[in-house]
């Protein structure tokens, strides 16, 4: 059915109850035609054809160009006007209400009022002709009643046109609002799915950083201990034991990190140690594992929020891992200080350094540090040159209002 209507460039009437009201009005006019045919013993073929065509047009609405819509309304007005000239001058003009209802589906508000004004003018033309035909049949004593009835009827028709425009406009606005609400609801559903997917991606990235920063650091340090133990095994077996003991401690630490990473999947709420304690423990493990001289200075005069503490800890952890892997440094200096607005971390080594390139600047370790710093609205600066060591400076803002 829809394909057939589309081939005709038409669509069904969107409001069935209005269609039924239009058909009821047409059926009323048809009943008058039948009554007249019984009196005159002559079937009103033209009247019936006009009413049948109007019934079909009431169920179908044109779509597409404005020309089709104007032609459609023009044909309806012509049919009503022609039917009224054949007879029932006092009944058929009410079918202009049907034309007005159809025009409300086809035109913007300005076009609807134009059709309403034209319908009222044509109704007045029919009223004039009706008065010309019926005045001679009205008794002089009853003419004032006739005129009162005629004026009231004209006013009622005008009000009918007005209320039809307002009613159908309100119905169309309500329908449009429901469609927009449905579209908005579907968009919100799509946004919710996207947010859910984004949250899952962020959580995976978070866990990946946790595993890389914690477990990766521990396993790297353990690998260094085992390599040292293997080298000393042949030359000085007595010196192997401390390195194996340190490797065992690192193994236990790795197991704890794995358990903590797994628990992150369930909850990311853990009590973090104080900043000084966490950094000093990390540096002690690094010093014992690598033998690199490490100087640490922490001047924290205010309470650093847990998010910033965790970020600083992970940056230091990753930086020490990179130093033990690549820097070939003999000395490392770590400095942490605070002001009223931010906390500053500086990590400097005397290693071989490197030439900053896009590939080295976006490695997973450096990228992980940048992502962590950006997550708390901080900044990270990396200063390095071949043969001149490397310096990492991190500045994190402190939101004092939340305290």
N, C-alpha and C positions, 0 to 999 in steps of 0.2 A: 504493500500500500504506500509506504513512504517513497519507494522508488518511482511509483506511478505519479505521486504528487510532485516529486522533484523533476520528473520529465515534463510536467505541466508548469513548472516553476511556481508551484503553489505549496502552501502548508496548511495543516488543519488548524481550526480555531483553537487557541490555547486555553480558553475558558469554556468548559462545556456548559455550565449553568447559564452563561450569557447566550450561548447558542440555543439552548432550550427556550429561553425567554423570547428570542427572536422568532423561533419557529411557532411559539404560542401566539405571538402577534400576527404572524402570517396566517396561521390556522383560523384566527378570529375573522380576518378579512375574507378568507375562503368560505367561512360559514355564511357570511352575508351574501356572497356571490351565489351560494347554493340556494339560499332562501329566495333570492330574486329570481333565479332560474325556475324555481317551483311556481312562483307567481306568474311569470311571463311565459312559462313553458318553453324556454329557450336557454340552452346551455351557454354560459358566458366563457367562450373559449379564450378570448384575449386576456380576460382577467386571470383565468387559471394559469395560462402560460406565464404571465408576468409574475404570479405568486410562486410558481414552480421554479422559475429562474432565480428569483430572489432567495428561495430556500436553499438552492444549491450553492449560490454565491455566499450565503451566510456561513456555510460549512467550510469554505475554502478561502484562503487569503493569498494574494500574490506576494511574491518575494523578488528581490533583485532591484532593478532600476526604478527610479521615482516615476518614470513615464508609465510603467505598468500599473503602479498603485493609483496614480491620478486617473488613468483610463478606467480602472476597476470602479473607483468611487463615482466617476462620471456616468458609467453605465447604470449603476444602481440608482443614482438620482434620476436619470432619464426614465428608467422603468417605473419608479414610483410616480413621477410626474405624469407619465403617459397613462398609467393605470388610474390615477385620480381624475384625469380628463374624461375617461370612459364612464365613470360613475363613482359612487361612494366618496364624494368629495369630503364628506365629514369623517371618513374612517381611514382611507388609504394614506392621507398625509402623515398619520402617526408612524408610518413605516420609515419616515426620515430618521427616526430614532435608531433604526437598525443600521442605516447608512452611517450615522454618527458613531455607533459602536465599532463598526468596521474600520472607520477612519482613525479611531484611537489606537488601533493595532498597527496602523500603517504609517502614521505621520507623527512628527514631533508636536509638542503642545501648541505651537503657533498654527500649524496646519489643522489641528483638531478644532481650534476656535474658528478658523475660516470656514470649515465644513459646517460647524454649528450655526454660524451666522447665515450662510447660504441656505441651510435647511429652514431656518426661521423665516427668511424672506420668501421662500417658495411656499411655506405654510401660509403666510399672509396672503399670497396670491390666490391660493385655494380658498382661503376664508372669504376673500372678496367675491370670488365666483359663487361660492356657496350662499353668500348674502344676496347676491343678485338673483339667484334661483329660488330662494326660499322666502324672501321678504313679502312677496305677493300672497303667500299662503298663510302668513301670520296675521292674526286679528290685530287691529289698531290698539285695542286695550291690552294686548299681551306683548306688544313690541318692546316695552321697556324691560320685561323679563327676558325676552329673546336676546336683547343687546347685553344685558348683564351676564347671561349665560355664555354668550359669544366672547365677551371680554375675559371672563374667568377662564374659559377654555384656552384662549390664546396665551394668557399668563401662565396657565398650568403647563402648556406645551413648552413655553420658553424656559420655565423652571426645570422641566423634564430634560431639556437639552443640557442645561447647566449641570444638573446633578449627574447626568450620564457621563459627561466629560470628566467631572471630578471623581466619580466612582471608578471608571475604567482607568484613569490615570493613577489612582491610588492602588488599584489591583496590580497594574503593571509595575509600579514602583516597588511594591511588596515582593512581587515575583523576582524582579531584578536584584533586590536586596538578598533574597534567599539564594539566588544563583551565586552572587558575589560571596555570600557567607560559605557556601559549599566549596567554592574555589579557594577561599582563604583557609578553610578547614583542611583541604587537601594539601595546600602549600605548607601549613603548619605540620601536618603529618610527615611530609617530605623533609622539612627542616629538622624535625625530631629525629628522623632516621639518620640524617647527615650528622647531627650533633652526636648521636649515639656512636656512629662509626668513627667520628673524629675523636671522641673520648677514648674509644678502644685503641686507636692508633697512638694517642698521646700516652696511654697507660703502657702500651708495649714499648714505646720509646723510653719511657721512664724506667721500666724494668731492665731494658737493654743497657741504659746508662748505669744503673745500679750494679748490674753484673759486671760490666766492663770496668767500672771505677773501683769496685771493691774486690771482687773475686779475681779480676785480671791483675790488679796490683799485687795481691797476696801470692798468686801463682808465679808471677814474675820474680818476686823476691825469693820464693822457695826455689825456683829454678837456679837462681844465682847461688844460693847456699849449696845446692847439690852439685853444681859445677865446681865450686870451690873445694868441696869435700872430695870429689873425684880427683882433682889435680893434686891435693895434698896426700891422698891415700898411699901413693908410692913413695913420696919423698919424706913426709912427716906424719905418720899415722896417728901420733899422739895429739896432733892439732885438729884432727877431723871431728872429734866428738862435739865441740861447741857448735860447729856448723850443722851437724846432723840434728843436734838438739834444737837449734834455731829453725831448721827445716821442719822438724816435728811440730814446733809451735805454730809455724805458718800453715802447716796442714790442718791443724785444729782450727786456726783462724779461718781458713778457706771453708771448712765444713760449716762453721758458724755463719759465714757470709752466704753460703748456699741456703741454709735454713732461713736466714733473714730475708733473702730474695724470694724464697717460696712464700714466706709469710706475708710479703708485700702484696701478693695476689689476693690475699684475704683482707688485709687491713694495712694501711700505711701510717698508723699512729704508734709511734714508739718514743720512748723517753730518751732524748739525746743527751749525751754527757756534756759538761761545760766545754766551751770553746778551747780554753787553755789545756785542759786535760786531754781532749780528743787530739789536738794537734801535737802535743808533746808525746803522746803514746805513738802516734804515727811516725814522728821523726825518730824516736828511739828504735823502732823496728827497722826503719830505713838505715840508720847509722850502724846498727848491729849487722844488718844483712849485707851492706855494701862496703862498710869501712870508710865511707866518704865523710869527711869532716863537715858537720852540719851545725850551723849557728842559728839559734832561734831567739827572737825577741818579740814578746807579746805585751802590748800596752793597751789593755782594754779597760776603760774607766766606767763604761756603762754596760747594761745588760743587752746582749745581742740576741735578737729573736731567733727561734729555732730554725726557721727557713734559711736565714743568712748563715747560721752556724753550719748547717748541713752543706750549704753551697761552698763555703770556705773549706770545709773538710774535704769535700770531693775534689775541689780544684787542687789543693795541696797534694792529695793522694795521687791524682793523675799526673801532676807535674813531677813528683818524685819518681813515679813509674817511668815517665819519659826520660828523666835524667839517668836512671839506672840502666835503661836500655840503650840510649843513643848518645848521651852527652859526653861520656868519658871524663866527667868532672871529678875534681879532687876536693872541692869545697862548695858548699851550698849555704846560702843565707836566706832565712825566712823572717819577714817582719810583718806584724799585724798591729794596727793601731786604729783608734776610733776618734771621731769628733762628735759633735752634737747631731750631725746630720747623716754621717755615713761611716762605714768601716772599710779600711784599706788593707789590702794584702799585697805584699811584694815578695816574689820568689826569684832569686838570682843565683846563677851558677857560673863557674869559670871553665865550662866545658868547651867543646869545639864549635858550638853554635851551628847555624845553618843559614842558607839564603832563603828568605821567605818567598815562597811561590804558591800559586793557587792550590797545587796538589798537597803541599805540606800544611797549608793553612786550613784546609778543610778535612784533614784526617780525622778519624773517628775520635781520637783522644782530644785534640784541640777543639773539634766541633762540639764534643760533649761538654767541655768546659764552657765554651761560648753559650751553648743552649742553657746550661744551668744558671750562668750569670744573667742572661737575658730574661730568664723566667722570673727573677726577682728584680727586674728593671735596673740591673747593674751594667757596668761596662768592663771590658777586658782589653788590655793592651799587651801586645807581644813585641818585644824589642830584641832583635838578635842579628848577628852578622857572623859569617864564617870566621872562626878563630877568636871571636870576642865574647863567647859565652851567650847566655840567654837570660832575659828578664821578663817575667810575667807580672803585670800589675792589674789588680782587680779592685774596683770600687763599687760597693753595694750601698744603696740608700737605706737609711733606718727610718721606719715610719713610727715616730714617737707617739703619734696620736692614738695608736692601738693599745699602747701600754696604759 
